[in-house]
Amino acid sequence: MNIIKTNFNYIASKLLPRDIAKIDRIILHHADAENCSAEDIHRWHLNNGWAGIGYNYLVRKDGSIYECRPLKYVPSHASGFNTCSIGVCFEGNFEKEEMPEIQKQSGIWLVSYLKNEHHINLVQKHKDVNNTSCPGVNFPFEEIVNGQATNIKIDVFKNGKINCIYDIQEHLNKQYGANLDLDNIYGPKTKKALIKALQHELNIQYNKGLAEDGIFGNNTYNACITVKQGAKGNITVLIQMALFIKEYKLDVDGIFGADTNLKVRDFQNKNGLTVDGIVGKNTFKALFA
């Protein structure tokens, strides 16, 4: 499942830093609008006199998930509880309508991901902490908090396939706002965009605090995690794309399965690395630097 990055301009003087380690809950909202984008909410919240969009994430009716206000800043979504919470908003007005199944499944996935990533046990409705009806009488709270996503598949490209560099450039543009020319050439700009995507994922998933500059230097090297068979998600997607660029043919599906393991081992063998099928610091460097 992909989380789409936004690059909103916030009023810097109104952004307050916070200690991410003190986050202890997730608070769920509805947008109280039947149709709206992250851009719409950002504009509305600016008009409220806020720094910008107050939620950390938005789940839209088509199942797409948007990363909004960065977690390192205090959000604006639940008075008295902003410093210790992650605010997740769902497009829609669930006083009046039912949630589409694909949106519900994305919500289940996101809440589970955030609970695991930040070691959170407490998930609340907005009305649990403030005097409001949000997120609405029809909001499927119990399903989202306690359910298991059944229809979510990590499937970045059609049938999990990429056939050329063009496909990678298109993905980097859509997912990370890379603004690359779709020229089907793995040149310096595409390489830089791929490294920036890795840095971004390390930041949002592991709070590494990297400059997203597209330079694979010592800080990025030291921030690299260990990825091995069984892993799933956006970092696995980037590893698979890097392998494709190195002329390995494989499914780019975000699932580190047996085939990806074999391709990693072959790459390690050809590059004088420890052949263990595990993508650690040295294998990341060989793939991306």
C-alpha positions, 0 to 999 in steps of 0.5 A: 500500500502506498502513502502519497506524499504532499508538499504543502506550503505551511505558515512556518511561524505557526508550526510547532515542533513536537517529540514524536516519541510522546505520541500515544494515540490515533484520533479518527475524523471525517471531513464533514464534506462528501467530496474533498481533496487534501488540497481542499482541506489545506486551503480551508485550514489556512482560511481558519488561520491555521498553519495549514492542513491540521491532519497528519493523514487523509484517506480518500473515498478511492482508497488513496492515502495522503501524508499531510502535516508531518508528524514532527509538527504539532497537528491541529485536529483535536483540541487538548490532544494534538501534541500526543496524537496522530490525526487521520481524516476520512473524506466524506460526511458519515452523518449522512453517508456510508463509507465505501469498502475500498476506503474502509480497507485503506483505513484498516491498513493505515491504522494498523500500520500506524499502530505498529510503527509508533507502538500505539494501542489507543485509537479514538474517535474525535468525539471521544476527546472533544464536544463534536459528532465527528466522525459521524454516526455511520463511521465504521470505527470498530471495523477500522480499528480492529479489522484486517484489510482483505482487499488491499494489495501492494500493486504498484504497476499493472500486474506488478510489472515494469517494462522500462525506465519510463514506468519507474519515472512515472511512479516517482513522479506520481508517488514522490512529486519528482517532476522527471521528464519521461524520457526512459533514460536512467540519468542523474535526475532519475537516480537522484529522484530514486535516492530522494524517495528512499530518504523520504521513506526512511524519514516517514517510516523510521523518523531518520531526519535525513535531508531529502537531497538525493545524495547517498552520503554517510547520513543516508548510509547510516540511516539504512535499515535491514530489509529481508524476505517477508518485508512488504511496502514502499522501501521494498518497491524502491529496492525492486526498482533499483534491481530492475535498473541493474538489469534484473527482471522481477515483479515490482510488487512491494513484496520481498518474496523468494524471487526478490531474495534470489535477485538480491543474492545474485547482485551481492555475489556480483558486487563483492558483498556478503551473499545473504539475501538481506538488503543492509547498509552495504547492499543499499549503497551498492544499489543506490549510490 
